[in-house]
Amino acid sequence: MKKIYVLLIIFLALTGAACNLGVQASSTVSDEHSGVHQGKPGAQITLVNNQVYKLEIGVEQILALKLMTPYSHGEMDIRVSSSEGLVVQEPTDKLSFTLEHAEIYEIPVKISASIAGRHYVHLHIDVTAGDRKMFKSISAIVQTETASEEPRLLRGVQKAGSNEDTSGDDVISLPAQEEILNR
């Protein structure tokens, strides 16, 4: 009987010591990494106005892309590229910003398009905040078309309405089948 008590005391002492080690190990995690990050991995940077930019073929336009970040100190370097069919005239080199609290960073991008369709302006961002170096790629959507072309996004979209609609668009009526369950 004494052996069981001795073994029980040894067991409790060992498990209690192991629990204390776990508490000590978890308390050594720095506050910088203990926050829960919501969103995609990488640097915490977002486009302020995430919209589809319209552009006519052959016309140069300046997009004012605005970035927002919660970092209050450090350095941000941005390289701009584009998908096929879109040409970036400016900026051709890397842009650099010093990070400040609650600041919005504007990147003027001069572009033109050679073919109609959906294209992307890519921002490749490197952020150095303290001893951490983080990366993120963000893309802005550019829809290009000729001046006489109706928007491609609206082509072929079925419009709601009744068969008596006088807009000239035919509405497709489909039979509906419902099953009502009483609970």
N, C-alpha and C positions, 0 to 999 in steps of 0.2 A: 504494500500500500504506500509506503514511504517512497518507493521507487517511482510510482506513478506521480506523486506530488512533485518530486524532484524533476522528473521529465517535463511535467506541465509547467513548472516555474522556468525551466530552461527554455522551453518552447515560447512562452510568453515574453521572456526577456529578449530572445532573438527576434521575434516578430515585431516587438516594440522598437528595437534598435533599427530594424530595417525600415519601419514606418518613419522614424525620425530622419534617416538618411534621405528618404524620398522627399520629405518636406524641405530639407536643406537644399537638395538639388534643384527643386522647382523654384525656390526663392532666389536662386542665383541668376535667373534669366533676366536680362536687362529690360528696362521699361520701353526702350526703343523698339524691341521686337515683340513685346507682349500684346500689342494692340491687334485686333482682328481686322484684316484688310478685306473690304468689300469690293468686289469687282475683279477685273482681269489682272493677271500678274504683271509685274513691271512697275515702272515709275507711275505715280498717281498724277496723271495729266489727262485733261479732257478738252475737247473742243467746246467752246462756249455756245456756239450756234451750230448745231449739227443739222444742216439743211442740204438740200440738193441745189447746187448752183447751176444756173442756166447759161449757156454760151452758144453763140452762133459760129458756124464754121468760118474760118478766115478772119475773125474779129478778135483783136487782142483785148483782154480784160484783166483788171487787177482784182484778185480775190483778197479780201482782208480776213484772213483766218486768225481767230483769237483763241488763245490757250489759257487754261486756268489750272493752277496747281496749289496744293496746300503747303508746299515747302516754303519756309520763310528765310532760308539762307542757302547759299551754294551757287552753282553755275549750271546753266542749261545751254546745250549746243544743239542746233537743229540743222539737218540737211534735208533738202527738198528734192523729190523726184516725181515722175509721173508715169502713168500707164501708157501703153502704145496708143497713138492717135492724138495725144496731147503733148504740147511743147511748152516747157517752162523756160521763159526768157530771163526772169529775175526771181529770186536770188539764185545765182549760179554757185556761190560759195556757201560755206557754213555760217549760220547766224549764231551769235552768242548773246545770252542775257544773264545778268546777275539777279538771282532770285530774291524777292522781297515779299513781305507778308501781304496777303490779299491783293496781289497785283494781277492784272490781266495783260498778257503778252500778245501783241499784234504782229502777225507775219504777213506782209504784203507780198503776194505771189502773182507775177505777171505771166499770163498763160494765153495760148491760142490753140485751136483745134484744127486738125486736118481731115478728120472723118467724123461722121455722125455716130452717135451712140452714147453709152455710159462709160465714163472714164474716171480715173482717180488721181488725186494729188496726194502723194505720200509724204508724211513728215516723219523723219527718223530722228528721235530725240534721245540725247544722252544727258542725264542729270547727275551731278556730283554734289551731294549734300553731306558735309562733314567727311567721314572716311568711307561713305557708301557711294558706289557708282551704280546707277540704275538706267535701264533702257526701256523705250516704248516706241512703237510705230503706230501712227494714227493716219487715217485716210479721210479726205474730204471728197464727196461725190460731185462730179461735174457731168451734167446732161447736155450733149451738144446736138444741134440740129441746124438745117439750113433755114434761112429766114422765112421761106414759104411753107416749110414742113410743119404739120400739126405735131404736137408733142407725142412722142412715141409711147410714153407711158399711158396715154389715154386711148390709144388705138385698140379696138377690139374689146373694150370693156363693156359689159352688158349694163344698161341703165335700168333702174327700177321704174316702174310705172304700169299703167294698164294698157290694154290693146287699143283703147280709144285715144291714146296719146297722139297728138298731131305734130310732134317734133320730127317725124320722118324715120325715127328709129323703131325697128320692130322689137317687141318684147317677146321673149320666149316664155310661154307658160308651161309649167311642168306640174304633173299631178302630185299631190302630197298625200302621204299615208301616215295617219297618226294612230297610236295605240295609247289609250288612257288607262293607267293603272291606278286602282283605288287602294290606298294603304290604310 
